[in-house]
Amino acid sequence: MYIIASFWHIFLIQSMFRERVKILKFSIWKMCKVTIIFICCTCLFYFGLRAMHEEYEQYHRYDQPEGPAVKVIGEQDRVIDRLYLFFK
C-alpha cells in the first residue's frame, strides 16, 4: 500500500511541477517578446530623431529674410505695446 500511495504522490508532484514549468516558460517567452518589441521601437524612435536632427541641422532660421520682407513691429513702438501684443 505504501509503495502505491507514494507512486501517486510522486506522479502528482511531477505533474504539478510540469505545469508550473510550462507556465514559467510561457511567461518568460512573453517577457522576451515584449522586451524585443520595446528595444525595436526604441531604436526606431532614436534613429528617427537622429535623421530629423541631421535634416534640420543645416537649416539656418536666423538668416536675414530675402525678398520683400516687412518688419512687423516698428522701432517707434513702446515696450508696453510690445508686452501687450506678446500677452495678447
Gaussian input, Z-matrix of N, CA and C with variables (Angstrom, degrees):
# hf/3-21g

backbone

0 1
 N
 C     1     B1
 C     2     B2     1     A1
 N     3     B3     2     A2     1     D1
 C     4     B4     3     A3     2     D2
 C     5     B5     4     A4     3     D3
 N     6     B6     5     A5     4     D4
 C     7     B7     6     A6     5     D5
 C     8     B8     7     A7     6     D6
 N     9     B9     8     A8     7     D7
 C    10    B10     9     A9     8     D8
 C    11    B11    10    A10     9     D9
 N    12    B12    11    A11    10    D10
 C    13    B13    12    A12    11    D11
 C    14    B14    13    A13    12    D12
 N    15    B15    14    A14    13    D13
 C    16    B16    15    A15    14    D14
 C    17    B17    16    A16    15    D15
 N    18    B18    17    A17    16    D16
 C    19    B19    18    A18    17    D17
 C    20    B20    19    A19    18    D18
 N    21    B21    20    A20    19    D19
 C    22    B22    21    A21    20    D20
 C    23    B23    22    A22    21    D21
 N    24    B24    23    A23    22    D22
 C    25    B25    24    A24    23    D23
 C    26    B26    25    A25    24    D24
 N    27    B27    26    A26    25    D25
 C    28    B28    27    A27    26    D26
 C    29    B29    28    A28    27    D27
 N    30    B30    29    A29    28    D28
 C    31    B31    30    A30    29    D29
 C    32    B32    31    A31    30    D30
 N    33    B33    32    A32    31    D31
 C    34    B34    33    A33    32    D32
 C    35    B35    34    A34    33    D33
 N    36    B36    35    A35    34    D34
 C    37    B37    36    A36    35    D35
 C    38    B38    37    A37    36    D36
 N    39    B39    38    A38    37    D37
 C    40    B40    39    A39    38    D38
 C    41    B41    40    A40    39    D39
 N    42    B42    41    A41    40    D40
 C    43    B43    42    A42    41    D41
 C    44    B44    43    A43    42    D42
 N    45    B45    44    A44    43    D43
 C    46    B46    45    A45    44    D44
 C    47    B47    46    A46    45    D45
 N    48    B48    47    A47    46    D46
 C    49    B49    48    A48    47    D47
 C    50    B50    49    A49    48    D48
 N    51    B51    50    A50    49    D49
 C    52    B52    51    A51    50    D50
 C    53    B53    52    A52    51    D51
 N    54    B54    53    A53    52    D52
 C    55    B55    54    A54    53    D53
 C    56    B56    55    A55    54    D54
 N    57    B57    56    A56    55    D55
 C    58    B58    57    A57    56    D56
 C    59    B59    58    A58    57    D57
 N    60    B60    59    A59    58    D58
 C    61    B61    60    A60    59    D59
 C    62    B62    61    A61    60    D60
 N    63    B63    62    A62    61    D61
 C    64    B64    63    A63    62    D62
 C    65    B65    64    A64    63    D63
 N    66    B66    65    A65    64    D64
 C    67    B67    66    A66    65    D65
 C    68    B68    67    A67    66    D66
 N    69    B69    68    A68    67    D67
 C    70    B70    69    A69    68    D68
 C    71    B71    70    A70    69    D69
 N    72    B72    71    A71    70    D70
 C    73    B73    72    A72    71    D71
 C    74    B74    73    A73    72    D72
 N    75    B75    74    A74    73    D73
 C    76    B76    75    A75    74    D74
 C    77    B77    76    A76    75    D75
 N    78    B78    77    A77    76    D76
 C    79    B79    78    A78    77    D77
 C    80    B80    79    A79    78    D78
 N    81    B81    80    A80    79    D79
 C    82    B82    81    A81    80    D80
 C    83    B83    82    A82    81    D81
 N    84    B84    83    A83    82    D82
 C    85    B85    84    A84    83    D83
 C    86    B86    85    A85    84    D84
 N    87    B87    86    A86    85    D85
 C    88    B88    87    A87    86    D86
 C    89    B89    88    A88    87    D87
 N    90    B90    89    A89    88    D88
 C    91    B91    90    A90    89    D89
 C    92    B92    91    A91    90    D90
 N    93    B93    92    A92    91    D91
 C    94    B94    93    A93    92    D92
 C    95    B95    94    A94    93    D93
 N    96    B96    95    A95    94    D94
 C    97    B97    96    A96    95    D95
 C    98    B98    97    A97    96    D96
 N    99    B99    98    A98    97    D97
 C   100   B100    99    A99    98    D98
 C   101   B101   100   A100    99    D99
 N   102   B102   101   A101   100   D100
 C   103   B103   102   A102   101   D101
 C   104   B104   103   A103   102   D102
 N   105   B105   104   A104   103   D103
 C   106   B106   105   A105   104   D104
 C   107   B107   106   A106   105   D105
 N   108   B108   107   A107   106   D106
 C   109   B109   108   A108   107   D107
 C   110   B110   109   A109   108   D108
 N   111   B111   110   A110   109   D109
 C   112   B112   111   A111   110   D110
 C   113   B113   112   A112   111   D111
 N   114   B114   113   A113   112   D112
 C   115   B115   114   A114   113   D113
 C   116   B116   115   A115   114   D114
 N   117   B117   116   A116   115   D115
 C   118   B118   117   A117   116   D116
 C   119   B119   118   A118   117   D117
 N   120   B120   119   A119   118   D118
 C   121   B121   120   A120   119   D119
 C   122   B122   121   A121   120   D120
 N   123   B123   122   A122   121   D121
 C   124   B124   123   A123   122   D122
 C   125   B125   124   A124   123   D123
 N   126   B126   125   A125   124   D124
 C   127   B127   126   A126   125   D125
 C   128   B128   127   A127   126   D126
 N   129   B129   128   A128   127   D127
 C   130   B130   129   A129   128   D128
 C   131   B131   130   A130   129   D129
 N   132   B132   131   A131   130   D130
 C   133   B133   132   A132   131   D131
 C   134   B134   133   A133   132   D132
 N   135   B135   134   A134   133   D133
 C   136   B136   135   A135   134   D134
 C   137   B137   136   A136   135   D135
 N   138   B138   137   A137   136   D136
 C   139   B139   138   A138   137   D137
 C   140   B140   139   A139   138   D138
 N   141   B141   140   A140   139   D139
 C   142   B142   141   A141   140   D140
 C   143   B143   142   A142   141   D141
 N   144   B144   143   A143   142   D142
 C   145   B145   144   A144   143   D143
 C   146   B146   145   A145   144   D144
 N   147   B147   146   A146   145   D145
 C   148   B148   147   A147   146   D146
 C   149   B149   148   A148   147   D147
 N   150   B150   149   A149   148   D148
 C   151   B151   150   A150   149   D149
 C   152   B152   151   A151   150   D150
 N   153   B153   152   A152   151   D151
 C   154   B154   153   A153   152   D152
 C   155   B155   154   A154   153   D153
 N   156   B156   155   A155   154   D154
 C   157   B157   156   A156   155   D155
 C   158   B158   157   A157   156   D156
 N   159   B159   158   A158   157   D157
 C   160   B160   159   A159   158   D158
 C   161   B161   160   A160   159   D159
 N   162   B162   161   A161   160   D160
 C   163   B163   162   A162   161   D161
 C   164   B164   163   A163   162   D162
 N   165   B165   164   A164   163   D163
 C   166   B166   165   A165   164   D164
 C   167   B167   166   A166   165   D165
 N   168   B168   167   A167   166   D166
 C   169   B169   168   A168   167   D167
 C   170   B170   169   A169   168   D168
 N   171   B171   170   A170   169   D169
 C   172   B172   171   A171   170   D170
 C   173   B173   172   A172   171   D171
 N   174   B174   173   A173   172   D172
 C   175   B175   174   A174   173   D173
 C   176   B176   175   A175   174   D174
 N   177   B177   176   A176   175   D175
 C   178   B178   177   A177   176   D176
 C   179   B179   178   A178   177   D177
 N   180   B180   179   A179   178   D178
 C   181   B181   180   A180   179   D179
 C   182   B182   181   A181   180   D180
 N   183   B183   182   A182   181   D181
 C   184   B184   183   A183   182   D182
 C   185   B185   184   A184   183   D183
 N   186   B186   185   A185   184   D184
 C   187   B187   186   A186   185   D185
 C   188   B188   187   A187   186   D186
 N   189   B189   188   A188   187   D187
 C   190   B190   189   A189   188   D188
 C   191   B191   190   A190   189   D189
 N   192   B192   191   A191   190   D190
 C   193   B193   192   A192   191   D191
 C   194   B194   193   A193   192   D192
 N   195   B195   194   A194   193   D193
 C   196   B196   195   A195   194   D194
 C   197   B197   196   A196   195   D195
 N   198   B198   197   A197   196   D196
 C   199   B199   198   A198   197   D197
 C   200   B200   199   A199   198   D198
 N   201   B201   200   A200   199   D199
 C   202   B202   201   A201   200   D200
 C   203   B203   202   A202   201   D201
 N   204   B204   203   A203   202   D202
 C   205   B205   204   A204   203   D203
 C   206   B206   205   A205   204   D204
 N   207   B207   206   A206   205   D205
 C   208   B208   207   A207   206   D206
 C   209   B209   208   A208   207   D207
 N   210   B210   209   A209   208   D208
 C   211   B211   210   A210   209   D209
 C   212   B212   211   A211   210   D210
 N   213   B213   212   A212   211   D211
 C   214   B214   213   A213   212   D212
 C   215   B215   214   A214   213   D213
 N   216   B216   215   A215   214   D214
 C   217   B217   216   A216   215   D215
 C   218   B218   217   A217   216   D216
 N   219   B219   218   A218   217   D217
 C   220   B220   219   A219   218   D218
 C   221   B221   220   A220   219   D219
 N   222   B222   221   A221   220   D220
 C   223   B223   222   A222   221   D221
 C   224   B224   223   A223   222   D222
 N   225   B225   224   A224   223   D223
 C   226   B226   225   A225   224   D224
 C   227   B227   226   A226   225   D225
 N   228   B228   227   A227   226   D226
 C   229   B229   228   A228   227   D227
 C   230   B230   229   A229   228   D228
 N   231   B231   230   A230   229   D229
 C   232   B232   231   A231   230   D230
 C   233   B233   232   A232   231   D231
 N   234   B234   233   A233   232   D232
 C   235   B235   234   A234   233   D233
 C   236   B236   235   A235   234   D234
 N   237   B237   236   A236   235   D235
 C   238   B238   237   A237   236   D236
 C   239   B239   238   A238   237   D237
 N   240   B240   239   A239   238   D238
 C   241   B241   240   A240   239   D239
 C   242   B242   241   A241   240   D240
 N   243   B243   242   A242   241   D241
 C   244   B244   243   A243   242   D242
 C   245   B245   244   A244   243   D243
 N   246   B246   245   A245   244   D244
 C   247   B247   246   A246   245   D245
 C   248   B248   247   A247   246   D246
 N   249   B249   248   A248   247   D247
 C   250   B250   249   A249   248   D248
 C   251   B251   250   A250   249   D249
 N   252   B252   251   A251   250   D250
 C   253   B253   252   A252   251   D251
 C   254   B254   253   A253   252   D252
 N   255   B255   254   A254   253   D253
 C   256   B256   255   A255   254   D254
 C   257   B257   256   A256   255   D255
 N   258   B258   257   A257   256   D256
 C   259   B259   258   A258   257   D257
 C   260   B260   259   A259   258   D258
 N   261   B261   260   A260   259   D259
 C   262   B262   261   A261   260   D260
 C   263   B263   262   A262   261   D261

   B1=1.4484
   B2=1.5254
   B3=1.2919
   B4=1.4619
   B5=1.5231
   B6=1.3193
   B7=1.4535
   B8=1.5251
   B9=1.3016
   B10=1.4636
   B11=1.5258
   B12=1.3052
   B13=1.4614
   B14=1.5224
   B15=1.3132
   B16=1.4499
   B17=1.5283
   B18=1.3448
   B19=1.4576
   B20=1.5164
   B21=1.3459
   B22=1.4632
   B23=1.5284
   B24=1.3037
   B25=1.4584
   B26=1.5355
   B27=1.3097
   B28=1.4672
   B29=1.5222
   B30=1.3174
   B31=1.4621
   B32=1.5231
   B33=1.3363
   B34=1.4657
   B35=1.5243
   B36=1.3242
   B37=1.4703
   B38=1.5260
   B39=1.3185
   B40=1.4590
   B41=1.5234
   B42=1.3226
   B43=1.4710
   B44=1.5274
   B45=1.3474
   B46=1.4615
   B47=1.5336
   B48=1.3161
   B49=1.4641
   B50=1.5267
   B51=1.3306
   B52=1.4753
   B53=1.5248
   B54=1.3335
   B55=1.4683
   B56=1.5237
   B57=1.3224
   B58=1.4656
   B59=1.5194
   B60=1.3186
   B61=1.4572
   B62=1.5216
   B63=1.3309
   B64=1.4601
   B65=1.5279
   B66=1.3251
   B67=1.4714
   B68=1.5230
   B69=1.3224
   B70=1.4637
   B71=1.5229
   B72=1.3207
   B73=1.4690
   B74=1.5189
   B75=1.3379
   B76=1.4618
   B77=1.5275
   B78=1.3320
   B79=1.4689
   B80=1.5239
   B81=1.3214
   B82=1.4635
   B83=1.5230
   B84=1.3224
   B85=1.4641
   B86=1.5268
   B87=1.3333
   B88=1.4625
   B89=1.5209
   B90=1.3415
   B91=1.4608
   B92=1.5213
   B93=1.3128
   B94=1.4688
   B95=1.5190
   B96=1.3328
   B97=1.4645
   B98=1.5246
   B99=1.3208
   B100=1.4673
   B101=1.5276
   B102=1.3196
   B103=1.4612
   B104=1.5246
   B105=1.3181
   B106=1.4655
   B107=1.5281
   B108=1.3277
   B109=1.4694
   B110=1.5262
   B111=1.3322
   B112=1.4691
   B113=1.5195
   B114=1.3290
   B115=1.4690
   B116=1.5204
   B117=1.3251
   B118=1.4735
   B119=1.5235
   B120=1.3374
   B121=1.4699
   B122=1.5262
   B123=1.3270
   B124=1.4592
   B125=1.5228
   B126=1.3346
   B127=1.4706
   B128=1.5252
   B129=1.3253
   B130=1.4599
   B131=1.5256
   B132=1.3275
   B133=1.4580
   B134=1.5296
   B135=1.3406
   B136=1.4624
   B137=1.5263
   B138=1.3286
   B139=1.4604
   B140=1.5277
   B141=1.3289
   B142=1.4619
   B143=1.5190
   B144=1.3304
   B145=1.4689
   B146=1.5210
   B147=1.3319
   B148=1.4707
   B149=1.5228
   B150=1.3341
   B151=1.4636
   B152=1.5259
   B153=1.3395
   B154=1.4612
   B155=1.5242
   B156=1.3224
   B157=1.4627
   B158=1.5294
   B159=1.3276
   B160=1.4654
   B161=1.5342
   B162=1.3267
   B163=1.4635
   B164=1.5248
   B165=1.3216
   B166=1.4655
   B167=1.5251
   B168=1.3148
   B169=1.4554
   B170=1.5238
   B171=1.3049
   B172=1.4609
   B173=1.5277
   B174=1.3123
   B175=1.4655
   B176=1.5230
   B177=1.3362
   B178=1.4611
   B179=1.5163
   B180=1.3160
   B181=1.4616
   B182=1.5142
   B183=1.3235
   B184=1.4614
   B185=1.5205
   B186=1.3218
   B187=1.4666
   B188=1.5293
   B189=1.3139
   B190=1.4636
   B191=1.5250
   B192=1.3168
   B193=1.4711
   B194=1.5205
   B195=1.3140
   B196=1.4591
   B197=1.5237
   B198=1.3096
   B199=1.4515
   B200=1.5243
   B201=1.3285
   B202=1.4770
   B203=1.5262
   B204=1.3405
   B205=1.4612
   B206=1.5244
   B207=1.3139
   B208=1.4625
   B209=1.5154
   B210=1.3327
   B211=1.4473
   B212=1.5219
   B213=1.3095
   B214=1.4638
   B215=1.5148
   B216=1.3099
   B217=1.4634
   B218=1.5189
   B219=1.3079
   B220=1.4613
   B221=1.5170
   B222=1.2980
   B223=1.4523
   B224=1.5228
   B225=1.3189
   B226=1.4573
   B227=1.5291
   B228=1.3172
   B229=1.4687
   B230=1.5233
   B231=1.3310
   B232=1.4590
   B233=1.5208
   B234=1.3207
   B235=1.4632
   B236=1.5304
   B237=1.3071
   B238=1.4687
   B239=1.5234
   B240=1.3144
   B241=1.4619
   B242=1.5256
   B243=1.3131
   B244=1.4727
   B245=1.5285
   B246=1.3379
   B247=1.4595
   B248=1.5321
   B249=1.3404
   B250=1.4591
   B251=1.5362
   B252=1.3225
   B253=1.4660
   B254=1.5266
   B255=1.3285
   B256=1.4588
   B257=1.5383
   B258=1.3248
   B259=1.4631
   B260=1.5304
   B261=1.3005
   B262=1.4669
   B263=1.4990
   A1=111.70
   A2=115.11
   A3=118.93
   A4=111.04
   A5=119.11
   A6=122.41
   A7=110.03
   A8=118.47
   A9=121.68
   A10=110.02
   A11=117.42
   A12=120.90
   A13=110.59
   A14=117.14
   A15=119.27
   A16=111.18
   A17=116.96
   A18=120.01
   A19=110.91
   A20=116.26
   A21=118.73
   A22=111.49
   A23=115.47
   A24=119.48
   A25=110.42
   A26=116.58
   A27=120.96
   A28=110.35
   A29=117.86
   A30=121.58
   A31=110.83
   A32=117.35
   A33=120.66
   A34=111.60
   A35=116.11
   A36=119.66
   A37=110.28
   A38=116.86
   A39=120.05
   A40=111.48
   A41=117.63
   A42=119.29
   A43=110.62
   A44=117.70
   A45=120.39
   A46=109.99
   A47=116.35
   A48=120.53
   A49=110.34
   A50=117.08
   A51=120.13
   A52=111.06
   A53=116.49
   A54=119.38
   A55=111.00
   A56=116.75
   A57=119.29
   A58=111.39
   A59=117.32
   A60=120.70
   A61=109.96
   A62=116.93
   A63=120.86
   A64=110.79
   A65=116.35
   A66=120.40
   A67=110.04
   A68=117.73
   A69=121.60
   A70=111.48
   A71=117.16
   A72=120.24
   A73=111.37
   A74=116.39
   A75=120.28
   A76=110.59
   A77=117.16
   A78=120.59
   A79=111.25
   A80=116.69
   A81=120.06
   A82=110.59
   A83=118.22
   A84=121.75
   A85=110.43
   A86=117.87
   A87=120.65
   A88=111.17
   A89=117.25
   A90=120.05
   A91=111.05
   A92=118.04
   A93=121.01
   A94=111.00
   A95=117.42
   A96=120.01
   A97=111.18
   A98=117.11
   A99=120.37
   A100=110.05
   A101=117.44
   A102=121.21
   A103=111.17
   A104=117.03
   A105=120.76
   A106=110.52
   A107=117.51
   A108=120.57
   A109=110.19
   A110=117.49
   A111=120.82
   A112=111.17
   A113=117.06
   A114=120.71
   A115=110.43
   A116=117.90
   A117=120.62
   A118=111.70
   A119=116.93
   A120=119.52
   A121=111.11
   A122=117.40
   A123=120.25
   A124=110.93
   A125=117.03
   A126=120.38
   A127=110.96
   A128=117.24
   A129=120.69
   A130=111.14
   A131=117.10
   A132=121.48
   A133=110.95
   A134=116.96
   A135=121.53
   A136=111.16
   A137=117.14
   A138=119.15
   A139=111.92
   A140=117.15
   A141=119.75
   A142=111.50
   A143=116.20
   A144=119.48
   A145=111.64
   A146=116.55
   A147=119.16
   A148=110.95
   A149=117.59
   A150=120.67
   A151=110.49
   A152=117.45
   A153=119.60
   A154=110.76
   A155=117.16
   A156=120.06
   A157=110.34
   A158=116.88
   A159=120.43
   A160=110.64
   A161=117.00
   A162=120.89
   A163=111.27
   A164=116.14
   A165=119.95
   A166=113.53
   A167=118.83
   A168=120.44
   A169=111.15
   A170=118.31
   A171=122.51
   A172=112.74
   A173=117.27
   A174=122.01
   A175=108.88
   A176=116.80
   A177=121.83
   A178=108.71
   A179=116.72
   A180=119.20
   A181=112.95
   A182=117.74
   A183=119.62
   A184=112.30
   A185=117.94
   A186=120.64
   A187=109.67
   A188=114.38
   A189=118.85
   A190=109.33
   A191=117.49
   A192=119.16
   A193=111.17
   A194=114.19
   A195=120.28
   A196=109.28
   A197=115.79
   A198=119.90
   A199=111.75
   A200=116.30
   A201=120.05
   A202=112.12
   A203=117.21
   A204=121.11
   A205=109.91
   A206=116.61
   A207=122.55
   A208=108.11
   A209=116.81
   A210=120.67
   A211=108.72
   A212=116.38
   A213=120.62
   A214=111.23
   A215=117.37
   A216=121.08
   A217=108.10
   A218=115.93
   A219=120.69
   A220=111.34
   A221=116.54
   A222=121.09
   A223=111.78
   A224=119.27
   A225=121.44
   A226=111.95
   A227=118.81
   A228=120.90
   A229=110.15
   A230=114.03
   A231=119.95
   A232=110.09
   A233=115.70
   A234=121.73
   A235=109.89
   A236=117.54
   A237=120.87
   A238=110.10
   A239=117.50
   A240=119.88
   A241=110.63
   A242=116.79
   A243=119.87
   A244=110.77
   A245=117.64
   A246=120.52
   A247=110.85
   A248=116.21
   A249=119.48
   A250=110.33
   A251=117.45
   A252=120.49
   A253=112.08
   A254=115.71
   A255=119.64
   A256=110.96
   A257=116.61
   A258=120.07
   A259=112.67
   A260=116.28
   A261=119.62
   A262=108.94
   D1=-41.99
   D2=-176.93
   D3=-64.64
   D4=-37.61
   D5=-178.29
   D6=-68.00
   D7=-40.30
   D8=-179.87
   D9=-67.39
   D10=-43.45
   D11=-179.50
   D12=-64.10
   D13=-40.96
   D14=-179.86
   D15=-69.23
   D16=-32.25
   D17=176.84
   D18=-62.74
   D19=-46.94
   D20=179.33
   D21=-66.78
   D22=-34.51
   D23=177.52
   D24=-63.47
   D25=-45.25
   D26=177.87
   D27=-65.13
   D28=-40.26
   D29=179.15
   D30=-61.76
   D31=-43.36
   D32=178.79
   D33=-64.96
   D34=-41.53
   D35=178.91
   D36=-64.00
   D37=-42.51
   D38=179.25
   D39=-65.25
   D40=-40.02
   D41=179.59
   D42=-67.36
   D43=-38.56
   D44=177.23
   D45=-65.63
   D46=-39.77
   D47=178.89
   D48=-64.14
   D49=-41.11
   D50=178.65
   D51=-62.67
   D52=-41.82
   D53=178.63
   D54=-63.77
   D55=-42.28
   D56=179.69
   D57=-66.36
   D58=-38.08
   D59=177.59
   D60=-66.00
   D61=-39.04
   D62=178.36
   D63=-63.99
   D64=-43.55
   D65=178.09
   D66=-65.25
   D67=-41.09
   D68=178.57
   D69=-62.99
   D70=-43.64
   D71=177.64
   D72=-62.32
   D73=-41.65
   D74=179.46
   D75=-64.55
   D76=-40.99
   D77=179.14
   D78=-65.78
   D79=-41.89
   D80=178.24
   D81=-64.26
   D82=-39.45
   D83=178.02
   D84=-63.58
   D85=-41.89
   D86=178.13
   D87=-64.67
   D88=-40.85
   D89=177.96
   D90=-64.67
   D91=-38.39
   D92=177.72
   D93=-64.54
   D94=-41.42
   D95=178.93
   D96=-63.32
   D97=-44.08
   D98=179.82
   D99=-64.64
   D100=-40.90
   D101=179.49
   D102=-63.82
   D103=-42.82
   D104=179.41
   D105=-65.05
   D106=-42.93
   D107=178.37
   D108=-63.87
   D109=-41.27
   D110=178.82
   D111=-62.51
   D112=-44.40
   D113=-179.89
   D114=-64.22
   D115=-42.34
   D116=179.35
   D117=-63.67
   D118=-43.93
   D119=179.59
   D120=-67.09
   D121=-37.24
   D122=178.13
   D123=-64.70
   D124=-43.00
   D125=177.98
   D126=-64.22
   D127=-41.78
   D128=177.96
   D129=-61.04
   D130=-43.83
   D131=178.69
   D132=-63.94
   D133=-43.88
   D134=-178.74
   D135=-62.88
   D136=-48.53
   D137=-178.68
   D138=-70.67
   D139=-27.77
   D140=173.28
   D141=-65.50
   D142=-43.34
   D143=177.05
   D144=-64.45
   D145=-39.06
   D146=178.00
   D147=-64.10
   D148=-40.15
   D149=179.39
   D150=-64.72
   D151=-41.72
   D152=178.10
   D153=-65.72
   D154=-37.01
   D155=178.45
   D156=-64.72
   D157=-42.92
   D158=178.12
   D159=-62.68
   D160=-36.71
   D161=-178.56
   D162=-67.13
   D163=-45.40
   D164=-174.05
   D165=-94.91
   D166=1.38
   D167=179.42
   D168=-68.15
   D169=-35.47
   D170=-178.55
   D171=-86.17
   D172=-3.04
   D173=-178.10
   D174=-82.18
   D175=118.36
   D176=-179.04
   D177=-100.74
   D178=101.05
   D179=-176.98
   D180=-87.60
   D181=-7.83
   D182=179.69
   D183=-103.22
   D184=16.23
   D185=174.91
   D186=-70.64
   D187=158.93
   D188=175.92
   D189=-66.18
   D190=136.70
   D191=179.31
   D192=-67.17
   D193=146.43
   D194=178.44
   D195=-104.76
   D196=151.52
   D197=177.28
   D198=91.27
   D199=-161.90
   D200=-175.50
   D201=-82.69
   D202=63.98
   D203=179.07
   D204=-78.96
   D205=144.01
   D206=-179.68
   D207=-119.80
   D208=134.25
   D209=178.24
   D210=-73.28
   D211=133.59
   D212=-173.71
   D213=-75.73
   D214=-47.59
   D215=-178.61
   D216=-108.04
   D217=126.72
   D218=179.95
   D219=-73.99
   D220=165.33
   D221=-178.22
   D222=-75.38
   D223=-19.20
   D224=-177.60
   D225=-84.62
   D226=-3.71
   D227=179.90
   D228=-68.81
   D229=146.00
   D230=178.73
   D231=-81.91
   D232=162.05
   D233=179.97
   D234=-65.84
   D235=-37.08
   D236=-179.63
   D237=-65.23
   D238=-37.97
   D239=177.50
   D240=-64.92
   D241=-38.88
   D242=178.04
   D243=-66.15
   D244=-42.72
   D245=177.69
   D246=-63.11
   D247=-38.76
   D248=178.26
   D249=-61.90
   D250=-44.13
   D251=177.73
   D252=-66.10
   D253=-36.32
   D254=179.82
   D255=-64.84
   D256=-47.40
   D257=-178.16
   D258=-76.98
   D259=-19.01
   D260=178.08
   D261=-70.84

